[in-house]
Amino acid sequence: MATPKSVAFYTLGCKLNYSETSAISRTFEQKGYSVVKFEDGANIYVINTCSVTDFADKKCRKTVRKALKHSPNAFIVVVGCYAQLKPQEIAEIDGVDLVLGAAEKFRILDFIDDLSKAPSKGMVVAGEVTEAKDFVNAFSFGDRTRSFLKVQNGCDYKCTFCTIPLARGKSRSDKIDSIVENANKIAEMGVKEIVLTGVNIGDFGLQNEEENSQEYVRKSKFIDLIQSLDKVEGIERFRISSIEPNLNSDEVIKFVSQSNRFVPHFHMPLQSGSDKILKLMRRRYNSELYADRVKTIKNLMPHCCIGVDVIVGFPGETEEDFMETYNFINELDVSYLHVFTYSERKDTLAAEMENQVPMNERRRRNEMLRILSEKKKRAFYNLFLGQRREVLFEAHKDKNLLTGFTDNYLKVEVPADEATLNTVGVVQLMNINDAGNVESTVIDIPEEIFDLC
């Protein structure tokens, strides 16, 4: 039976969603609610949704069913990108009582007291995305090892495949002083790593010119933010979640290469290695610029990990275009891929384009790039076997092991030792196991004697 004034959360999607779920959770706690585990049964369930994958609808429905299984009389609230894009569809899902849009989700407590079980269709409170004009700061907490810190939201880019501007509105950012204050709070909680999150964090710096204004003025740059955060005491590592190649400037790359706290790891979306497809996507760079960014990173940080987002099967992508992408990535000095199969999104230009690629062909191309990703990842890992690197130790589902990531994002396993949990230590990288992780040995020698680069 659910505890009165209890709430449980379920987050689908990106790191930004996780940071916002945590922020909403804290508002409930401040009002006297107890936050419980999803499976323990709650009086209220809040489901934070994503719209990026094909299965947003299925995942949302499945999560609603799971919540009602644990607590049949619970109130179900759905928020997030999918809630902004298709609120009426969600309201008709059996069991959903309230759907909140992008501008309303942080005011969730304004609606809770009047909430009652919907007899047939849930209540929708979702205005136009243009109403989502303010920046609400957020960071995740619960995992003592790392926190996702929201620094930016929304996007002004008009990529033809993307619904994020329709779900989150215009690009806007927090103030640097506010972000630094949140970073200090996170440090006080004992967290060792902060991951900077947003929709387009390289576009950082746009803020409301005045309260309730929809006009945004650039008051700072991403380089200003990371220079300020690098001075925060108590945080061992800052990691940049993802940054557009055209915004990943020489200045940013050089700073990271010399930083005490920003780790050598960039995730740069590519989407296609074909300039023809990049133009159809309305991306703001070409393959030459992307290759130059990779070269610049590797010249300054040969040990740096570089992750790549790729979309396969975009409308008009021929076999020649795909092979151009495949060969381009194969020759790039990158470390792993996140491969996405293109799927049509309502209200996007790409959905109306001619020459849609058959789904079986999209899947074949996806598999080819996934195999290439594994090869890239293994080759990158092999470069460091026998070396010593810093690792932030985390809990593992196997109680006999600890896991963790090196500064340059190699996933390692070491024998369990509670004393090293949530600490940064030095390990000897031994060999790659069947799970694809690097089995390692902890080196009990002061880390400052090693040249870790």
C-alpha positions as CSV (number, residue, x, y, z in Angstrom):
1,M,0.0,0.0,0.0
2,A,1.4,3.4,-1.0
3,T,2.4,5.8,1.8
4,P,0.4,9.1,1.9
5,K,2.3,12.0,0.4
6,S,4.8,9.7,-1.3
7,V,6.1,10.2,-4.8
8,A,8.1,8.1,-7.2
9,F,9.9,9.1,-10.4
10,Y,10.8,7.4,-13.7
11,T,13.0,9.1,-16.2
12,L,13.3,8.2,-19.9
13,G,15.9,9.7,-22.2
14,C,18.9,12.0,-21.8
15,K,21.1,13.3,-19.0
16,L,19.2,16.6,-19.1
17,N,16.0,14.8,-18.2
18,Y,17.7,13.2,-15.3
19,S,18.8,16.5,-14.0
20,E,15.3,17.9,-14.3
21,T,13.7,14.9,-12.6
22,S,16.0,15.5,-9.6
23,A,15.0,19.1,-9.5
24,I,11.3,18.3,-9.5
25,S,11.9,15.6,-6.9
26,R,13.5,18.2,-4.5
27,T,10.4,20.5,-4.8
28,F,8.3,17.6,-3.6
29,E,10.6,16.9,-0.7
30,Q,10.5,20.6,0.3
31,K,6.7,20.2,0.5
32,G,6.9,17.2,2.9
33,Y,6.6,14.4,0.4
34,S,8.7,11.3,0.8
35,V,10.5,10.1,-2.4
36,V,10.3,6.4,-2.7
37,K,11.6,3.8,-5.1
38,F,9.4,3.2,-8.2
39,E,8.8,-0.5,-7.3
40,D,7.9,0.3,-3.6
41,G,4.5,1.9,-4.5
42,A,3.8,5.6,-4.3
43,N,0.8,7.9,-4.0
44,I,2.0,9.9,-7.0
45,Y,4.1,8.8,-10.0
46,V,5.9,11.3,-12.2
47,I,7.1,10.0,-15.6
48,N,9.6,12.2,-17.4
49,T,9.5,11.3,-21.1
50,C,11.7,11.6,-24.1
51,S,10.8,12.1,-27.8
52,V,14.1,11.1,-29.5
53,T,13.5,7.4,-30.0
54,D,10.8,5.6,-32.1
55,F,9.4,4.0,-29.0
56,A,8.3,7.1,-26.9
57,D,4.7,6.1,-27.0
58,K,5.3,2.4,-26.1
59,K,7.8,3.3,-23.4
60,C,5.4,5.8,-21.8
61,R,2.5,3.3,-21.9
62,K,4.6,0.5,-20.4
63,T,5.8,2.7,-17.6
64,V,2.3,3.8,-16.7
65,R,1.2,0.1,-16.5
66,K,4.2,-0.7,-14.3
67,A,3.4,2.2,-12.0
68,L,-0.3,1.1,-11.6
69,K,0.9,-2.5,-11.0
70,H,2.9,-1.3,-8.0
71,S,0.2,1.2,-6.8
72,P,-3.2,0.7,-8.5
73,N,-4.7,3.9,-7.1
74,A,-1.7,6.2,-7.7
75,F,-2.0,9.5,-9.5
76,I,0.0,9.4,-12.7
77,V,1.6,12.6,-14.0
78,V,3.5,12.7,-17.3
79,V,6.0,15.5,-18.2
80,G,8.9,15.9,-20.6
81,C,9.5,16.3,-24.3
82,Y,6.9,13.7,-25.4
83,A,4.4,15.4,-23.1
84,Q,4.9,18.7,-24.9
85,L,4.7,17.3,-28.4
86,K,1.8,15.0,-28.0
87,P,-0.1,15.9,-24.8
88,Q,-3.6,14.8,-26.0
89,E,-2.3,11.3,-27.0
90,I,-0.7,10.8,-23.6
91,A,-3.9,12.0,-21.8
92,E,-5.8,9.2,-23.5
93,I,-3.5,6.5,-22.1
94,D,-5.4,4.4,-19.5
95,G,-4.3,5.5,-16.0
96,V,-2.8,8.9,-16.9
97,D,-4.3,11.7,-14.8
98,L,-2.2,14.8,-15.7
99,V,0.0,15.9,-18.6
100,L,2.2,18.9,-18.2
101,G,4.1,20.8,-20.9
102,A,7.5,22.3,-21.0
103,A,6.5,25.6,-19.4
104,E,4.3,23.9,-16.7
105,K,6.3,20.9,-15.5
106,F,8.3,22.8,-12.9
107,R,5.0,24.1,-11.4
108,I,3.8,20.5,-10.9
109,L,3.0,21.2,-7.2
110,D,0.5,23.8,-8.2
111,F,-1.7,21.1,-9.7
112,I,-1.2,18.2,-7.3
113,D,-3.6,19.3,-4.5
114,D,-6.5,19.4,-7.0
115,L,-5.6,16.1,-8.7
116,S,-8.1,13.4,-8.8
117,K,-8.2,10.1,-10.7
118,A,-9.2,10.7,-14.2
119,P,-12.4,8.7,-15.1
120,S,-11.5,8.4,-18.7
121,K,-9.1,11.0,-20.0
122,G,-6.3,12.8,-18.1
123,M,-6.1,16.6,-17.7
124,V,-3.7,18.4,-20.1
125,V,-1.9,21.6,-19.1
126,A,0.5,22.2,-21.9
127,G,0.8,25.6,-23.6
128,E,2.7,26.6,-26.7
129,V,6.4,25.8,-26.5
130,T,7.0,29.6,-26.9
131,E,5.8,29.9,-23.3
132,A,8.8,27.9,-22.1
133,K,11.0,31.0,-22.0
134,D,12.6,30.9,-18.6
135,F,15.6,28.9,-17.5
136,V,15.0,26.6,-14.5
137,N,18.3,25.3,-13.0
138,A,18.6,21.6,-12.2
139,F,21.1,19.0,-11.2
140,S,20.8,15.3,-10.5
141,F,21.6,13.8,-7.1
142,G,21.3,10.2,-5.8
143,D,24.4,8.7,-7.4
144,R,27.2,9.9,-5.1
145,T,29.7,9.4,-7.8
146,R,28.5,11.9,-10.4
147,S,25.9,14.6,-11.0
148,F,24.3,15.9,-14.2
149,L,24.3,19.7,-14.1
150,K,22.0,21.5,-16.4
151,V,23.6,24.6,-17.9
152,Q,21.6,25.3,-21.0
153,N,18.2,24.4,-22.5
154,G,16.4,24.6,-25.8
155,C,17.9,25.0,-29.3
156,D,17.8,27.6,-32.1
157,Y,19.1,25.3,-34.7
158,K,16.7,24.1,-37.3
159,C,17.9,20.6,-38.1
160,T,15.4,19.0,-40.4
161,F,15.1,15.7,-38.4
162,C,14.8,17.1,-34.9
163,T,11.8,17.9,-32.7
164,I,13.7,19.2,-29.7
165,P,13.1,22.9,-30.5
166,L,9.4,22.1,-30.7
167,A,9.6,20.3,-27.3
168,R,12.0,22.6,-25.4
169,G,11.8,26.0,-27.1
170,K,14.6,28.6,-27.7
171,S,18.2,28.3,-26.6
172,R,18.7,29.8,-23.2
173,S,21.2,29.4,-20.3
174,D,21.7,29.7,-16.6
175,K,24.0,32.5,-15.3
176,I,27.6,31.4,-14.6
177,D,27.3,32.5,-10.9
178,S,24.3,30.3,-10.5
179,I,26.0,27.3,-12.1
180,V,29.1,27.7,-10.0
181,E,26.9,27.9,-6.9
182,N,25.2,24.6,-7.9
183,A,28.6,23.0,-8.5
184,N,29.7,24.0,-5.0
185,K,26.4,22.5,-3.6
186,I,27.1,19.3,-5.5
187,A,30.7,19.2,-4.1
188,E,29.4,19.5,-0.6
189,M,27.2,16.4,-1.2
190,G,30.4,14.4,-1.8
191,V,30.0,14.0,-5.5
192,K,33.3,13.7,-7.4
193,E,32.3,14.2,-11.1
194,I,29.9,16.7,-12.7
195,V,28.6,16.2,-16.3
196,L,27.6,19.4,-18.0
197,T,24.2,18.9,-19.7
198,G,21.9,20.8,-22.0
199,V,20.4,20.5,-25.5
200,N,23.1,22.5,-27.2
201,I,25.7,23.4,-24.5
202,G,28.2,25.0,-26.9
203,D,25.6,27.7,-27.5
204,F,25.8,28.6,-23.8
205,G,25.4,32.2,-22.8
206,L,21.9,33.3,-24.1
207,Q,19.8,34.8,-21.3
208,N,16.5,36.7,-20.9
209,E,17.2,40.4,-21.4
210,E,14.5,41.1,-18.8
211,E,12.0,39.1,-16.8
212,N,9.2,37.6,-18.9
213,S,10.9,38.7,-22.1
214,Q,11.3,36.3,-25.0
215,E,14.3,38.2,-26.2
216,Y,17.6,36.5,-25.4
217,V,21.0,38.2,-25.3
218,R,24.4,36.5,-25.3
219,K,26.0,37.5,-22.0
220,S,28.8,35.0,-21.9
221,K,30.3,32.1,-23.8
222,F,30.9,28.4,-23.1
223,I,34.6,29.0,-22.6
224,D,33.8,31.5,-19.9
225,L,31.7,28.9,-18.1
226,I,34.3,26.1,-18.2
227,Q,37.0,28.5,-17.0
228,S,34.9,29.4,-14.0
229,L,34.0,25.8,-13.2
230,D,37.6,24.7,-13.3
231,K,38.2,26.7,-10.1
232,V,35.5,24.9,-8.1
233,E,37.1,23.0,-5.2
234,G,35.9,19.6,-4.3
235,I,35.0,18.3,-7.7
236,E,37.6,16.0,-9.1
237,R,36.2,15.9,-12.7
238,F,34.1,17.9,-15.1
239,R,32.9,16.2,-18.2
240,I,31.3,17.8,-21.2
241,S,28.3,15.7,-22.3
242,S,28.1,16.7,-25.9
243,I,29.1,19.7,-28.0
244,E,28.5,20.6,-31.7
245,P,31.7,20.5,-33.8
246,N,31.2,24.0,-35.1
247,L,31.0,25.3,-31.4
248,N,33.9,23.2,-30.2
249,S,36.4,26.0,-30.7
250,D,40.2,25.9,-30.6
251,E,39.9,27.9,-27.4
252,V,37.7,25.3,-25.8
253,I,39.8,22.4,-26.9
254,K,43.1,24.0,-25.8
255,F,41.6,24.9,-22.4
256,V,40.4,21.3,-21.8
257,S,43.9,20.0,-22.7
258,Q,45.5,22.2,-20.0
259,S,42.7,22.0,-17.4
260,N,43.1,20.4,-14.0
261,R,39.5,19.2,-13.8
262,F,38.0,19.0,-17.3
263,V,38.7,15.4,-18.5
264,P,40.0,14.5,-22.0
265,H,36.7,13.4,-23.4
266,F,34.6,15.0,-26.1
267,H,31.3,13.7,-27.6
268,M,30.7,15.5,-30.9
269,P,27.6,14.7,-33.0
270,L,28.5,14.0,-36.7
271,Q,25.2,12.6,-38.0
272,S,26.6,11.9,-41.5
273,G,30.0,11.9,-43.2
274,S,28.4,12.9,-46.5
275,D,28.3,16.6,-47.1
276,K,25.2,16.1,-49.3
277,I,23.3,14.6,-46.4
278,L,24.6,17.1,-43.9
279,K,23.2,19.9,-46.1
280,L,19.8,18.1,-46.3
281,M,19.9,17.8,-42.5
282,R,20.7,21.6,-42.2
283,R,23.7,20.9,-40.0
284,R,26.1,23.9,-39.5
285,Y,29.3,22.2,-40.6
286,N,30.7,19.9,-43.2
287,S,32.9,16.8,-43.0
288,E,36.1,18.8,-43.5
289,L,35.4,20.9,-40.4
290,Y,34.5,17.8,-38.4
291,A,37.8,16.1,-39.4
292,D,39.7,19.3,-38.4
293,R,38.1,19.3,-35.0
294,V,39.2,15.7,-34.4
295,K,42.7,16.5,-35.6
296,T,43.0,19.5,-33.3
297,I,41.8,17.4,-30.3
298,K,44.2,14.6,-31.0
299,N,47.2,16.9,-31.7
300,L,46.7,18.4,-28.2
301,M,45.5,15.3,-26.4
302,P,46.5,12.1,-28.2
303,H,44.9,10.1,-25.3
304,C,41.5,11.9,-25.6
305,C,38.4,9.9,-26.1
306,I,36.1,11.1,-28.9
307,G,32.5,9.9,-29.2
308,V,30.4,10.3,-32.3
309,D,26.6,10.5,-32.9
310,V,25.5,9.2,-36.4
311,I,22.1,8.9,-38.0
312,V,21.6,6.2,-40.7
313,G,18.9,6.0,-43.3
314,F,18.1,9.7,-43.6
315,P,15.8,10.5,-46.5
316,G,17.8,10.6,-49.7
317,E,20.8,8.7,-48.3
318,T,21.9,6.4,-51.1
319,E,24.3,3.4,-50.6
320,E,27.1,5.6,-51.9
321,D,26.2,8.3,-49.3
322,F,26.2,5.7,-46.5
323,M,29.5,4.3,-47.6
324,E,31.0,7.8,-47.7
325,T,29.9,8.1,-44.0
326,Y,31.3,4.6,-43.2
327,N,34.7,5.3,-44.8
328,F,34.9,8.8,-43.3
329,I,34.4,7.4,-39.8
330,N,36.6,4.4,-40.4
331,E,39.5,6.8,-41.2
332,L,38.8,9.2,-38.3
333,D,40.7,8.8,-35.0
334,V,37.6,8.5,-32.9
335,S,36.8,6.1,-30.1
336,Y,33.1,5.0,-30.2
337,L,29.8,5.7,-32.0
338,H,26.2,6.2,-30.9
339,V,24.3,5.0,-33.9
340,F,20.7,6.1,-34.5
341,T,18.3,4.7,-37.1
342,Y,16.4,7.6,-38.7
343,S,12.7,7.7,-37.9
344,E,10.1,10.1,-39.2
345,R,9.0,12.8,-36.8
346,K,5.8,14.7,-37.2
347,D,6.2,18.5,-38.0
348,T,9.8,18.1,-39.2
349,L,10.9,18.9,-42.8
350,A,12.7,15.5,-43.1
351,A,9.4,13.6,-42.7
352,E,8.1,15.3,-45.9
353,M,11.2,14.6,-47.9
354,E,11.3,12.3,-50.9
355,N,13.4,9.1,-51.2
356,Q,12.7,7.7,-47.8
357,V,15.0,4.7,-47.1
358,P,13.3,1.3,-46.5
359,M,13.4,0.4,-42.8
360,N,15.3,-2.9,-43.5
361,E,18.0,-1.0,-45.2
362,R,18.2,1.5,-42.3
363,R,18.7,-1.4,-39.9
364,R,21.4,-3.0,-42.1
365,R,23.4,0.3,-42.1
366,N,22.9,0.7,-38.4
367,E,24.4,-2.8,-37.8
368,M,27.4,-2.0,-40.0
369,L,28.2,1.1,-38.0
370,R,27.6,-0.7,-34.6
371,I,30.2,-3.3,-35.6
372,L,32.6,-0.5,-36.7
373,S,32.0,1.2,-33.3
374,E,33.0,-1.9,-31.4
375,K,36.2,-2.1,-33.5
376,K,37.0,1.6,-32.8
377,K,36.3,1.2,-29.1
378,R,38.5,-1.9,-28.8
379,A,41.3,-0.3,-30.7
380,F,41.1,2.7,-28.5
381,Y,41.2,0.6,-25.3
382,N,44.1,-1.5,-26.6
383,L,46.2,1.7,-26.8
384,F,46.3,2.0,-23.0
385,L,46.8,-1.6,-21.9
386,G,49.8,-1.9,-19.6
387,Q,49.5,1.8,-18.7
388,R,48.4,3.5,-15.5
389,R,45.4,5.9,-15.4
390,E,43.1,7.6,-13.0
391,V,39.7,6.0,-12.3
392,L,36.7,7.2,-10.4
393,F,35.5,4.0,-8.6
394,E,31.8,3.2,-8.6
395,A,29.6,0.4,-7.3
396,H,29.0,-2.6,-9.5
397,K,26.0,-5.0,-9.5
398,D,28.5,-7.7,-8.7
399,K,29.5,-7.0,-5.0
400,N,32.9,-8.5,-5.6
401,L,33.8,-5.8,-8.2
402,L,34.0,-2.1,-8.5
403,T,33.7,-0.4,-11.8
404,G,34.6,3.0,-13.0
405,F,35.8,5.2,-15.9
406,T,39.3,6.5,-16.5
407,D,39.6,10.3,-17.2
408,N,39.5,9.4,-20.9
409,Y,36.4,7.2,-20.6
410,L,37.7,3.7,-20.5
411,K,35.5,1.5,-18.5
412,V,37.4,-0.6,-16.0
413,E,36.7,-3.3,-13.4
414,V,38.7,-3.8,-10.2
415,P,38.3,-6.1,-7.2
416,A,35.8,-4.6,-4.7
417,D,37.2,-2.5,-1.8
418,E,34.7,-0.3,0.0
419,A,37.5,2.1,1.0
420,T,38.0,3.1,-2.6
421,L,34.3,3.6,-3.5
422,N,33.7,7.1,-4.8
423,T,37.4,8.0,-4.8
424,V,39.8,8.7,-7.6
425,G,42.7,6.3,-7.7
426,V,45.3,5.0,-10.1
427,V,45.0,1.6,-11.8
428,Q,47.2,-0.5,-13.9
429,L,45.2,-1.4,-17.1
430,M,45.6,-5.2,-17.7
431,N,43.4,-6.7,-20.3
432,I,39.9,-6.4,-21.9
433,N,37.4,-9.0,-20.6
434,D,34.4,-10.6,-22.3
435,A,32.1,-7.7,-21.2
436,G,34.4,-5.3,-23.0
437,N,35.7,-3.7,-19.9
438,V,39.3,-3.3,-18.9
439,E,40.3,-5.6,-15.9
440,S,42.7,-3.5,-13.8
441,T,44.7,-3.5,-10.6
442,V,44.7,-0.6,-8.1
443,I,48.1,0.9,-7.6
444,D,48.7,2.0,-4.0
445,I,51.2,4.7,-4.9
446,P,50.7,8.5,-4.7
447,E,49.1,9.4,-8.0
448,E,51.1,12.7,-8.4
449,I,54.2,10.8,-9.3
450,F,52.7,9.5,-12.6
451,D,52.6,11.4,-15.8
452,L,49.0,10.5,-16.6
453,C,49.0,12.0,-20.0
